[in-house]
């Protein structure tokens, strides 16, 4: 089940990134981003839609629903905090922190990420200059 959870997190993160830059995530773009077959993307988008995490219409792409957005931003936040922790505390070179954070983002709890945030002094950006987002409030989907 852990593997399914990682796949869901990776899809939500990719949808968030594509939606942020283009307004929606198209099947082909997700397939290229995640290095999977378009048919696999379609299947996962249907499952995520059924779970209420995304809004999906064939040939029109996907956008995040409120709960999907919250989950996606939580993964992005953990990833960027982990990168910052690896860079600042563990002194891992910036060019190596991304790949390591890709592995850690699925196992570090939100509570541990909050502790990293505190220890790091609540950084605004990761080592690459990307903003570390706040997770939207549960329920209304509005970001803090």
N, C-alpha and C positions, 0 to 999 in steps of 0.2 A: 504493500500500500504506500510505502514511503516513496517509491519510484513514481507512482501516479501523482502524489502530492507535489513532487518536484516538477513534473511535467506541467501540472496545472499552474504552478507558480511561474514557470518559464513562459508559458503562453500568456498569462495575465501581464507579466512584465513586458513582453514583446508587444502586446496589444496596446498597453499604456504608452510605450515609447512611440509606436507608429501613430496612435491617435493624437498624441501630443504634437507630432510633427506634420501629419497630413490630414487629421480630422477623423480618420477611421483606419482600421487594419484590414487590408484586403488579403484574401487567401494566398495568392501568389507571393505577396510580400512576407507574410508569416512563414510560408514554406521556405523561402530563401533565408530569412533571418534565423530560423530554427533548424535549418538543414534537414527537413523532412519532406515527404511527398505531399502534394496538394490534397490528395484524398485523405491522408492522415489529419491534415489541418481541418478539413471539412468535418470529419468525425468528431474531433475535439471541440470545434466551435459549437456543434450541435449539443454536445454534452455540457459545455459551459453555459450555453443558453438555457438548457433544461434546468440547470442548477441555479439560474437567476443571476449568474455572475456577469454575463454579457448580454447585449442585444445583437442578434445576428439575423441577417437576411441574405440568402444566397445571392451571389453576384453583386451585392452591395456592401459587403464587408461587415465588420464587427466594431462595436464600441462597448466600453465598459459600463455596466450597471453600477449603482452606488456601492454595493458590497464587493463587486469585482474591483472597483477603483480602490477601495480601502485595502483590499488584499494586495493588489499590485503595488501600491505606494509603500505598503509595509515591507515588501520584498526589496524594492528599490532603496528604501531607507536603510534596511539592514545591510544591503550590499555596500552602500556608500560609507556607512559607519565602519563596517569591517575593513574596507580599503583604507580608511583614515587611521584606524587602529593599527593595522599591519604596517602602515607607512610611518606613523609617528611614534608608536610605542615599540614595535618590534623591529623598526628600521629596515623594513623590506623595501627595495627600490621600487619607485612608482610604476615602472614598466612591468613589474611582476605581481602587483597586488590584485589586479583585476581577475586573473585566472584563479587565484586562491580564493578570493571573495565569492566567485561563482560557486565554489564548492561549499563554503561556509554558510552562505545566505539561506540554505535550506535546513540547516541544523541549529543555528543560533536562534534562541527564543527571543521574542520581543522584549521580555524582561532583561535578558542579557544585553540586547542592543541598547536599551535605555541606560543600563549601567555603563556601557562603553561610551555613550553620548555624554554622560556625567563626567566620567574620567577624562574625556577629551576636551571638556569645557564647552560643550554644545557647539561644535563647529558648524559653520554655515555651508561649507563646501568640502568635497572630497579632495584627494591629492591631485586629481585631474581638473579641478575647478568646477565640477558639476555640483549644483545645489543639492543639499541633503534635505529632502522634503519632510514635512510633517504629515502624519497619517490623518486622513479625514475622520471627522467624528463619526461614530457608528449611528446609524439611523437616518440622518438627513442627507448624507453624502457631501455636505459642505466641508471644504477644507478650512483648517484653522489658520 
